[in-house]
């Protein structure tokens, strides 16, 4: 498998990104080539620090970096030699099968849409974030790629999320829920009401509307929403996870008795922390583009980068895109006489 890594993006730049690349190469023998895209001087310096001279690494020179203050679409057009653009070019030209970026999310989405285009039958791509519950993990889609979505986009998110849940996460006939203000089909805004009707008519295992509390109390395998709502949910879950462990640490250290209890329960705390740790999940696939694009957290550690590269390899191995094309084509063939071609 050949993967391109944007080695300049993210909050910490080459140190964490190159560090994660080295971890991945040491653990995953199935990565046959890893392109590190960015400033060769900085990348080579990090490789020397880590004592890595793996022949599977190829450094691809780029002179620009998309900053977080840049506007996504204009940055892709103005900074044609940015590390994220050059990494996507490698996928476009068939030199790599996937790109991983922890940099500007909007730029990664824009570059992928402009250069790779969308899959046949897909109108807008979406970010599929994987979140844990007590009994399963679920796909939240869209987690921030398209904040101005239309009903047909959410329908396609449901299909793409179901494919990912089935073929990568291993759920047979995954259940699908639509985020809304209430369980009844009459609840929600005009868009969610329309999406409800479309999902109900589809072949998906649609269980109806779900409220925010259902995400963890009565979880489904695929949660569908627009990118604005999805990104708020994702960031809220991340902050709550961090806050709870900070509260626990504070309260459990208040008395000697609590400290003893915390010591005895330390393995349980560690298990829960690992389950909610974004580093273990690595990155979120941008589903719907004609190539594999993995969006990693901006503050990714080397461990998170390593796991993002693993997610990229899984998406390649499980042939996620061909399965998406197949499912969407089947839907369009079944409904072609009934619906207009809306984009």
Buried (B, 14 or more C-beta within 10 A) or exposed (E): BBBBBBBBBBEBBBBBBBBBBBBBBEEBEEBEBBBBBBBBEBBBBBBEEBEBEEEEBBBBEBEBBBEEEBBBBEBBEEBEEBBBBBBBBBBBEEBBBBBBBBBBBBBBBBBBBBBBBBBEBBBBBBBBBBBBBEEBBBBBBBBBBBEEBBBBBBBBBBBBBBBBBBBBBEBEEBBBBBBBEEEEBEBBEEBBBBBBEBBEBBEBBBBBBBBBEBBBEEBBBBBBBBBBBBBEBBEEBBEEBEEEBEEBEEEBEEEEEEEEEBEEEEEEBEEBBEBBBBBBBBBBBBBBBBBBBBBBBBEBBBBBBBBBBBBBBBBBEBEBBEBBBEBBEEBEEEEEEEEEEEE
